[in-house]
């Protein structure tokens, strides 16, 4: 968890206890005075009310080990893009849907059915592994709603106080040929949130992120095939229509798989197993689902196959199960191309992470002042490249921190490894290089402007390495708007463009595929 978030939360909790501590002190000293005790209780209650009124910090966590997938992502966004405590807002209108957020191992944000804003909402906070019941408006499959009217200028984003440090030179970005987009996560510019905030957020998406990605299950979307052959497209339709409505070019990540494809009961969704891969006996079923997705959304041309090798780990050999993934990938590729020859597919979407030095059991030959790449994700790419039936691009994932959640040098030099691995992947595969996720902000306490600088530096290096597309994660900001595109749409005044959004627009990175 990021230091500033820890300090903020600890100060709030400390304030909660202040009044009660004062009450105890009064009782233990010169006699019990009810009026003074009541004043102390009021002070504590005031602090508690203030704490509850703040937006949730959306702290994220992840267990780690050498076997986990997302070690490169943890130190970015504090402790990584992991288990997120979710806040759901319920009303008595519309249908109920059961959903939850789960993040363990190599995960990204899980999906939860978002809540509906109302005049007098009931807010329930649950842990990420729970399955809350929330209310969503009914979505008509395949319906594209009209454009959202523009709003008055959003208030400027708040800039966090920076930690004093020696200045780090920031190279001038040279991002010719690179396209930057965003992957929608649990919360985004969904119609049931604050209307003015959503309208403002859609304006930001329209200008700063013409390329927008969505997963087919999880990450803001419910199960598309809860039982074999029974499809529920409502929530995925809603997200794709949102992208269309704000003028974006939609792309899709073909992940994750329904429960019945991985040992669960048909009709059920266990959100704690969102990261489990389909059983090999159901690879064909998942490929058929992917083909149905491709047919349903003919305007989507680019498909990323799976996410971060979720569920494909060989414990016995302490490496990725690249054989199993490649078998599934080939089935998906073949099924989608059969119904959509124009579709473009890519994989293997593996986290390419580094160690601080070569004193590890799995060092590669790719090294620099930033550390040494772990050989195992490189093995995934090489095996997939040799054994795939076809591909239109290769997908990477990672950030600038090492697997020890540190950087070995200054934050600009640390980002140089992104150029190295991008060029390596392009040379090995001969394919355009996509970054399915990118985490370029180093550990520490940084202002929003400094965080935007870190993103632009990383994009500069990827462009130098010959990268084609970078998808950043989660445009909706929570808490301090870490690397977000707009402030939190769940609250009045949200949807304001971030400093990063303004940088992306001015740099020319907000271009279409």
C-alpha positions as CSV (number, residue, x, y, z in Angstrom):
1,X,0.0,0.0,0.0
2,X,1.3,3.4,-0.8
3,X,2.9,5.3,2.0
4,X,0.6,8.3,1.7
5,X,-2.4,6.2,1.8
6,X,-1.2,4.4,4.9
7,X,-0.5,7.8,6.6
8,X,-3.9,9.2,5.6
9,X,-5.8,6.1,6.8
10,X,-3.8,5.9,10.1
11,X,-4.6,9.6,10.8
12,X,-8.3,9.0,10.3
13,X,-8.3,6.1,12.6
14,X,-6.3,8.0,15.1
15,X,-8.9,10.7,15.0
16,X,-11.6,8.2,15.6
17,X,-10.0,7.1,18.9
18,X,-9.1,10.6,20.1
19,X,-12.5,11.3,21.8
20,X,-12.7,8.0,23.4
21,X,-9.1,8.3,24.8
22,X,-10.0,11.7,26.2
23,X,-13.1,10.2,27.9
24,X,-11.0,7.4,29.5
25,X,-8.5,10.0,30.8
26,X,-11.2,12.1,32.4
27,X,-12.7,9.0,34.1
28,X,-9.3,8.0,35.5
29,X,-8.3,11.4,36.8
30,X,-10.3,14.0,38.8
31,X,-13.6,12.3,38.9
32,X,-16.2,11.4,36.3
33,X,-17.8,14.5,34.7
34,X,-20.7,13.5,32.4
35,X,-20.8,16.8,30.5
36,X,-17.1,16.7,29.7
37,X,-17.4,13.0,28.8
38,X,-20.2,13.8,26.4
39,X,-18.2,16.5,24.7
40,X,-15.3,14.0,24.2
41,X,-17.7,11.5,22.6
42,X,-19.0,14.2,20.3
43,X,-15.4,15.0,19.2
44,X,-14.8,11.3,18.4
45,X,-18.1,11.0,16.6
46,X,-17.3,14.0,14.5
47,X,-14.0,12.5,13.5
48,X,-15.7,9.2,12.6
49,X,-18.4,11.0,10.5
50,X,-15.7,12.9,8.7
51,X,-13.8,9.6,8.0
52,X,-17.0,7.9,6.7
53,X,-17.8,10.8,4.4
54,X,-14.5,10.4,2.5
55,X,-14.5,8.2,-0.7
56,X,-13.0,4.7,-0.1
57,X,-9.3,4.5,-0.5
58,X,-9.6,1.4,-2.7
59,X,-6.4,-0.1,-1.2
60,X,-5.3,-3.1,-3.2
61,X,-3.3,-6.1,-2.0
62,X,-1.7,-9.2,-3.4
63,X,0.0,-12.2,-2.1
64,X,3.4,-12.8,-3.7
65,X,5.9,-15.5,-4.2
66,X,8.2,-16.4,-7.0
67,X,5.3,-18.3,-8.5
68,X,2.9,-15.4,-8.7
69,X,2.3,-13.5,-11.9
70,X,2.0,-9.8,-11.0
71,X,5.1,-9.1,-9.0
72,X,6.1,-6.3,-11.4
73,X,2.8,-4.6,-10.6
74,X,2.7,-4.5,-6.8
75,X,4.8,-1.5,-6.0
76,X,3.1,0.5,-8.7
77,X,-0.3,1.7,-7.3
78,X,1.0,1.3,-3.8
79,X,0.7,-2.4,-3.4
80,X,-0.5,-3.2,-6.9
81,X,-3.8,-3.5,-8.6
82,X,-5.2,-6.2,-6.3
83,X,-8.0,-7.0,-3.9
84,X,-10.1,-4.0,-3.7
85,X,-12.7,-3.4,-0.9
86,X,-15.8,-2.6,-2.8
87,X,-18.6,-0.2,-2.0
88,X,-22.0,-1.0,-3.4
89,X,-24.9,1.4,-3.5
90,X,-28.4,-0.2,-3.5
91,X,-31.8,1.1,-4.3
92,X,-35.2,-0.5,-4.7
93,X,-35.3,0.1,-8.5
94,X,-34.1,-2.2,-11.3
95,X,-33.0,-5.8,-11.1
96,X,-30.6,-7.4,-8.7
97,X,-27.3,-9.0,-9.7
98,X,-24.8,-10.9,-7.6
99,X,-21.2,-10.0,-8.1
100,X,-18.0,-9.5,-6.3
101,X,-14.3,-8.5,-6.6
102,X,-11.6,-10.9,-6.1
103,X,-7.8,-10.5,-6.5
104,X,-5.3,-13.1,-5.5
105,X,-2.1,-14.4,-7.0
106,X,-1.5,-12.8,-10.4
107,X,-4.8,-10.9,-10.6
108,X,-6.1,-7.6,-11.8
109,X,-9.2,-5.9,-10.4
110,X,-12.1,-8.3,-10.3
111,X,-15.6,-7.4,-11.4
112,X,-18.5,-6.4,-9.3
113,X,-21.9,-5.4,-10.4
114,X,-21.8,-1.6,-9.9
115,X,-24.4,0.1,-7.7
116,X,-27.0,2.6,-8.7
117,X,-26.9,6.2,-7.5
118,X,-30.1,7.3,-5.8
119,X,-31.3,10.2,-3.7
120,X,-31.1,8.2,-0.4
121,X,-28.7,5.3,-1.1
122,X,-27.8,2.6,1.3
123,X,-24.1,2.0,1.2
124,X,-22.7,-1.4,2.2
125,X,-18.9,-2.0,2.3
126,X,-17.8,-5.6,1.8
127,X,-14.5,-7.4,1.4
128,X,-13.3,-8.3,-2.0
129,X,-13.9,-12.0,-1.7
130,X,-17.6,-11.6,-0.8
131,X,-20.5,-11.8,-3.2
132,X,-22.7,-8.7,-2.6
133,X,-26.1,-8.2,-4.1
134,X,-26.3,-5.0,-6.0
135,X,-28.8,-3.2,-8.2
136,X,-28.2,-2.3,-11.8
137,X,-30.5,-0.8,-14.4
138,X,-31.8,-3.1,-17.1
139,X,-29.7,-3.0,-20.2
140,X,-31.2,-3.9,-23.6
141,X,-28.7,-6.1,-25.4
142,X,-27.2,-4.6,-28.5
143,X,-28.7,-1.2,-27.9
144,X,-26.5,1.8,-28.6
145,X,-27.7,4.8,-26.6
146,X,-27.4,8.3,-27.8
147,X,-24.5,10.7,-27.0
148,X,-24.2,12.1,-23.5
149,X,-24.6,15.9,-23.5
150,X,-21.5,17.8,-22.6
151,X,-21.2,19.4,-19.2
152,X,-19.7,22.5,-17.8
153,X,-16.0,22.5,-17.3
154,X,-15.0,20.0,-14.6
155,X,-13.2,21.2,-11.6
156,X,-9.4,20.9,-11.9
157,X,-7.8,17.8,-10.3
158,X,-6.3,18.0,-6.8
159,X,-2.6,17.8,-6.8
160,X,-1.1,15.8,-3.9
161,X,1.8,17.2,-1.8
162,X,5.1,15.9,-3.2
163,X,7.8,14.5,-1.1
164,X,11.0,16.6,-1.2
165,X,13.6,14.9,-3.4
166,X,16.4,15.7,-5.8
167,X,15.0,16.5,-9.2
168,X,15.0,13.7,-11.8
169,X,15.5,14.7,-15.4
170,X,12.5,13.8,-17.5
171,X,13.3,13.2,-21.2
172,X,11.1,14.8,-23.8
173,X,8.6,12.1,-25.0
174,X,9.1,10.9,-28.5
175,X,6.0,8.7,-29.0
176,X,5.6,8.7,-32.8
177,X,3.7,5.6,-33.8
178,X,2.4,4.7,-30.3
179,X,-1.3,4.5,-29.4
180,X,-2.4,4.7,-25.8
181,X,-5.8,3.5,-24.5
182,X,-7.4,2.3,-21.3
183,X,-8.9,-0.9,-20.0
184,X,-12.2,-0.4,-18.1
185,X,-12.1,-2.0,-14.7
186,X,-14.7,-2.4,-11.9
187,X,-15.8,1.2,-11.9
188,X,-15.9,3.4,-15.0
189,X,-18.2,5.9,-16.6
190,X,-21.2,3.7,-16.1
191,X,-24.7,5.2,-16.4
192,X,-25.8,4.5,-12.9
193,X,-23.2,6.7,-11.2
194,X,-23.4,10.5,-10.7
195,X,-24.9,11.8,-14.0
196,X,-22.8,15.0,-14.2
197,X,-19.6,13.1,-13.3
198,X,-20.4,10.4,-15.9
199,X,-21.0,13.0,-18.6
200,X,-17.8,14.7,-17.8
201,X,-15.9,11.4,-17.7
202,X,-17.2,10.5,-21.2
203,X,-16.0,13.7,-22.5
204,X,-12.5,12.9,-21.2
205,X,-12.6,9.4,-22.7
206,X,-13.7,10.9,-26.0
207,X,-10.7,13.2,-26.2
208,X,-8.0,11.3,-24.2
209,X,-8.7,7.6,-24.9
210,X,-10.2,6.8,-28.3
211,X,-9.0,3.2,-27.7
212,X,-10.8,1.4,-24.9
213,X,-10.6,-2.2,-23.8
214,X,-13.1,-4.5,-21.8
215,X,-12.8,-8.0,-20.5
216,X,-15.7,-10.4,-21.2
217,X,-16.1,-11.6,-17.6
218,X,-15.0,-9.8,-14.4
219,X,-13.6,-6.3,-14.2
220,X,-17.0,-4.7,-14.3
221,X,-18.8,-7.3,-16.3
222,X,-20.9,-10.3,-15.2
223,X,-20.8,-13.9,-16.4
224,X,-21.6,-14.0,-20.2
225,X,-22.5,-17.7,-20.2
226,X,-23.6,-18.7,-16.7
227,X,-24.8,-22.1,-18.1
228,X,-23.7,-24.0,-21.2
229,X,-25.3,-22.4,-24.2
230,X,-27.2,-19.9,-22.0
231,X,-25.9,-16.3,-22.7
232,X,-26.3,-13.2,-20.7
233,X,-24.8,-10.3,-22.6
234,X,-26.5,-7.4,-20.7
235,X,-23.5,-6.1,-18.7
236,X,-20.9,-6.7,-21.5
237,X,-23.3,-4.9,-23.9
238,X,-23.5,-2.0,-21.5
239,X,-19.7,-1.6,-21.4
240,X,-19.3,-1.9,-25.2
241,X,-22.2,0.5,-25.8
242,X,-20.5,3.0,-23.4
243,X,-17.3,2.8,-25.5
244,X,-19.3,3.3,-28.7
245,X,-21.3,6.2,-27.1
246,X,-18.2,8.1,-26.2
247,X,-16.7,7.6,-29.6
248,X,-14.1,5.0,-28.6
249,X,-12.6,2.2,-30.6
250,X,-13.5,-1.0,-28.6
251,X,-11.1,-3.8,-28.0
252,X,-11.8,-6.9,-26.0
253,X,-9.8,-9.2,-23.7
254,X,-11.1,-12.7,-23.9
255,X,-11.0,-13.5,-20.2
256,X,-12.2,-14.9,-17.9
257,X,-14.1,-18.2,-18.1
258,X,-17.5,-19.2,-16.6
259,X,-17.5,-21.4,-13.5
260,X,-18.9,-24.4,-15.3
261,X,-15.8,-24.5,-17.5
262,X,-13.5,-24.9,-14.4
263,X,-15.4,-27.3,-12.1
264,X,-18.2,-25.1,-10.8
265,X,-21.9,-25.7,-11.0
266,X,-23.8,-24.3,-14.0
267,X,-25.6,-21.1,-13.2
268,X,-23.3,-20.1,-10.4
269,X,-20.5,-17.6,-10.1
270,X,-17.8,-18.0,-7.5
271,X,-15.9,-14.7,-7.6
272,X,-13.0,-16.2,-5.6
273,X,-12.2,-18.3,-8.6
274,X,-12.3,-15.7,-11.3
275,X,-8.6,-16.3,-12.0
276,X,-8.9,-20.0,-12.5
277,X,-8.3,-21.1,-16.1
278,X,-10.7,-23.4,-17.9
279,X,-10.2,-27.1,-17.5
280,X,-8.5,-28.5,-20.6
281,X,-11.7,-30.5,-21.3
282,X,-13.4,-27.1,-21.7
283,X,-10.9,-25.3,-23.9
284,X,-13.2,-25.9,-26.9
285,X,-16.1,-24.5,-24.9
286,X,-14.2,-21.3,-24.1
287,X,-13.1,-21.1,-27.8
288,X,-16.8,-21.3,-28.8
289,X,-17.6,-18.5,-26.3
290,X,-14.9,-16.4,-27.7
291,X,-16.3,-16.9,-31.2
292,X,-19.8,-15.8,-30.0
293,X,-18.3,-12.7,-28.5
294,X,-16.6,-11.9,-31.8
295,X,-19.8,-12.4,-33.8
296,X,-21.8,-10.3,-31.4
297,X,-19.5,-7.3,-31.6
298,X,-18.5,-7.0,-35.3
299,X,-17.0,-3.5,-34.8
300,X,-14.4,-5.0,-32.4
301,X,-11.4,-6.0,-34.4
302,X,-8.7,-6.5,-31.7
303,X,-8.9,-9.4,-29.2
304,X,-6.4,-10.1,-26.4
305,X,-6.5,-13.8,-25.5
306,X,-6.6,-14.3,-21.7
307,X,-5.0,-12.1,-19.0
308,X,-1.6,-12.6,-17.4
309,X,-1.6,-16.3,-17.8
310,X,-4.2,-16.6,-15.0
311,X,-4.4,-20.2,-13.8
312,X,-1.6,-21.4,-16.1
313,X,1.2,-22.1,-13.6
314,X,3.2,-25.3,-13.3
315,X,3.8,-25.7,-9.6
316,X,5.9,-28.9,-10.0
317,X,8.4,-27.1,-12.3
318,X,8.0,-23.6,-10.8
319,X,7.3,-22.1,-14.2
320,X,4.4,-21.0,-16.4
321,X,2.3,-23.7,-18.1
322,X,3.0,-22.3,-21.5
323,X,2.1,-25.5,-23.1
324,X,-1.5,-25.5,-21.7
325,X,-1.9,-21.8,-22.5
326,X,-0.8,-22.2,-26.1
327,X,-3.2,-25.1,-26.7
328,X,-6.1,-22.9,-25.4
329,X,-4.9,-19.9,-27.4
330,X,-4.7,-21.9,-30.6
331,X,-8.3,-23.1,-30.2
332,X,-9.5,-19.6,-29.5
333,X,-7.6,-18.2,-32.5
334,X,-9.0,-20.8,-34.8
335,X,-12.6,-20.4,-33.6
336,X,-12.6,-16.6,-33.8
337,X,-11.0,-16.5,-37.2
338,X,-13.5,-19.0,-38.5
339,X,-16.4,-16.6,-37.8
340,X,-14.5,-13.3,-38.1
341,X,-11.6,-13.6,-40.6
342,X,-11.0,-9.8,-40.1
343,X,-10.4,-10.2,-36.4
344,X,-6.9,-9.6,-35.0
345,X,-5.8,-11.7,-32.1
346,X,-2.7,-11.6,-29.8
347,X,-1.2,-13.3,-26.8
348,X,0.3,-14.5,-24.5
349,X,-0.3,-11.5,-22.2
350,X,2.4,-12.5,-19.7
351,X,4.0,-10.3,-17.0
352,X,7.6,-9.7,-17.9
353,X,9.3,-8.9,-14.6
354,X,12.8,-8.4,-13.4
355,X,15.1,-9.1,-10.4
356,X,17.5,-6.5,-9.0
357,X,20.5,-8.6,-10.1
358,X,21.4,-12.0,-11.6
359,X,21.8,-13.7,-8.2
360,X,18.6,-15.7,-8.7
361,X,17.7,-19.1,-10.0
362,X,16.0,-17.8,-13.2
363,X,18.1,-15.0,-14.7
364,X,17.9,-14.2,-18.4
365,X,20.5,-12.6,-20.6
366,X,18.5,-9.3,-20.7
367,X,19.9,-7.0,-18.1
368,X,20.9,-3.5,-17.4
369,X,21.3,-1.0,-14.6
370,X,17.6,-1.6,-13.8
371,X,18.2,-5.3,-13.1
372,X,17.8,-8.6,-15.0
373,X,14.7,-10.0,-16.6
374,X,13.3,-13.3,-15.2
375,X,13.8,-16.0,-17.9
376,X,10.4,-17.7,-17.3
377,X,8.1,-15.2,-18.9
378,X,10.6,-15.0,-21.8
379,X,10.2,-18.8,-22.2
380,X,6.4,-18.3,-22.4
381,X,6.8,-15.8,-25.3
382,X,9.3,-18.0,-27.1
383,X,7.3,-21.2,-26.8
384,X,4.0,-19.5,-27.7
385,X,5.7,-17.9,-30.8
386,X,7.1,-21.2,-32.0
387,X,3.8,-23.2,-31.5
388,X,1.0,-20.7,-32.2
389,X,-1.2,-21.3,-35.2
390,X,-1.2,-17.6,-35.9
391,X,-1.1,-14.2,-34.2
392,X,-1.5,-10.6,-35.2
393,X,0.3,-9.0,-32.3
394,X,2.2,-10.0,-29.1
395,X,1.0,-8.8,-25.7
396,X,3.2,-7.9,-22.7
397,X,2.4,-6.8,-19.2
398,X,4.6,-5.2,-16.5
399,X,6.1,-2.2,-14.9
400,X,9.3,-0.6,-13.7
401,X,9.7,-2.2,-10.2
402,X,11.6,-5.4,-9.6
403,X,10.1,-8.5,-8.1
404,X,11.3,-7.2,-4.8
405,X,9.0,-4.2,-5.2
406,X,12.0,-1.8,-5.5
407,X,13.9,-0.1,-8.3
408,X,17.6,-0.5,-8.6
409,X,18.4,3.0,-9.9
410,X,16.7,6.3,-10.5
411,X,13.1,6.2,-11.8
412,X,13.9,7.3,-15.3
413,X,16.7,4.8,-15.8
414,X,14.5,2.1,-14.2
415,X,11.9,2.7,-17.0
416,X,14.5,2.0,-19.7
417,X,13.9,-1.7,-19.3
418,X,10.6,-1.2,-21.0
419,X,12.5,-0.3,-24.2
420,X,14.7,-3.3,-23.8
421,X,11.8,-5.9,-23.4
422,X,9.7,-4.2,-26.1
423,X,12.5,-4.4,-28.7
424,X,13.3,-8.0,-27.6
425,X,9.6,-9.2,-28.0
426,X,9.3,-7.5,-31.4
427,X,12.6,-9.1,-32.7
428,X,11.6,-12.5,-31.4
429,X,8.1,-12.6,-32.8
430,X,8.2,-10.2,-35.7
431,X,4.8,-8.9,-34.5
432,X,3.5,-5.5,-33.3
433,X,4.0,-5.2,-29.6
434,X,1.0,-4.4,-27.3
435,X,1.2,-3.7,-23.6
436,X,-2.0,-5.1,-22.1
437,X,-1.1,-3.4,-18.8
438,X,1.6,-1.0,-17.8
439,X,2.7,0.1,-14.2
440,X,5.3,2.8,-14.6
441,X,5.1,4.6,-11.2
442,X,7.9,3.8,-8.8
443,X,7.4,3.2,-5.1
444,X,7.1,6.4,-3.0
445,X,5.0,9.4,-2.5
446,X,4.5,11.5,-5.6
447,X,2.4,14.3,-6.8
448,X,-0.1,13.8,-9.6
449,X,2.1,15.7,-11.9
450,X,5.1,13.6,-11.0
451,X,3.0,10.4,-11.6
452,X,2.0,11.7,-15.0
453,X,5.7,12.4,-15.7
454,X,6.5,8.8,-14.9
455,X,3.8,7.5,-17.3
456,X,5.1,9.7,-20.1
457,X,8.7,8.5,-19.5
458,X,7.6,4.9,-19.7
459,X,5.6,5.5,-22.9
460,X,8.7,7.2,-24.4
461,X,10.8,4.1,-23.8
462,X,8.2,1.8,-25.2
463,X,7.9,3.9,-28.3
464,X,11.7,3.8,-28.7
465,X,11.5,0.0,-28.4
466,X,9.1,-0.1,-31.3
467,X,5.9,-0.6,-29.3
468,X,2.5,-0.1,-31.0
469,X,-0.2,0.0,-28.3
470,X,-0.3,0.5,-24.6
471,X,-3.4,-0.1,-22.5
472,X,-3.4,1.6,-19.1
473,X,-5.5,0.1,-16.4
474,X,-8.6,1.6,-14.9
475,X,-9.5,5.2,-16.1
476,X,-11.7,5.9,-13.1
477,X,-9.7,7.4,-10.2
478,X,-10.2,6.3,-6.6
479,X,-8.5,7.9,-3.7
480,X,-5.7,10.1,-5.0
481,X,-6.3,9.3,-8.7
482,X,-3.1,7.2,-9.1
483,X,-2.4,7.3,-12.8
484,X,-6.1,7.7,-13.6
485,X,-7.8,9.4,-16.5
486,X,-10.6,11.1,-14.6
487,X,-11.6,11.5,-11.0
488,X,-14.1,9.2,-9.3
489,X,-17.5,9.2,-11.1
490,X,-19.2,7.7,-8.0
491,X,-19.2,11.0,-6.3
492,X,-20.5,14.5,-7.2
493,X,-17.7,16.5,-8.8
494,X,-16.1,13.4,-10.3
495,X,-15.2,12.9,-13.9
496,X,-12.7,15.7,-14.0
497,X,-9.7,15.2,-16.3
498,X,-6.5,14.2,-14.6
499,X,-3.1,15.7,-15.2
500,X,-2.2,12.5,-17.1
501,X,-5.3,13.0,-19.4
502,X,-4.1,16.5,-20.3
503,X,-0.6,15.1,-21.0
504,X,-1.9,12.4,-23.3
505,X,-4.0,14.8,-25.3
506,X,-1.2,17.3,-25.7
507,X,1.3,14.6,-26.7
508,X,-0.8,13.3,-29.6
509,X,-1.0,9.8,-28.0
510,X,-4.8,9.9,-28.0
511,X,-5.0,8.5,-31.5
512,X,-7.0,5.7,-33.0
513,X,-5.8,2.3,-34.1
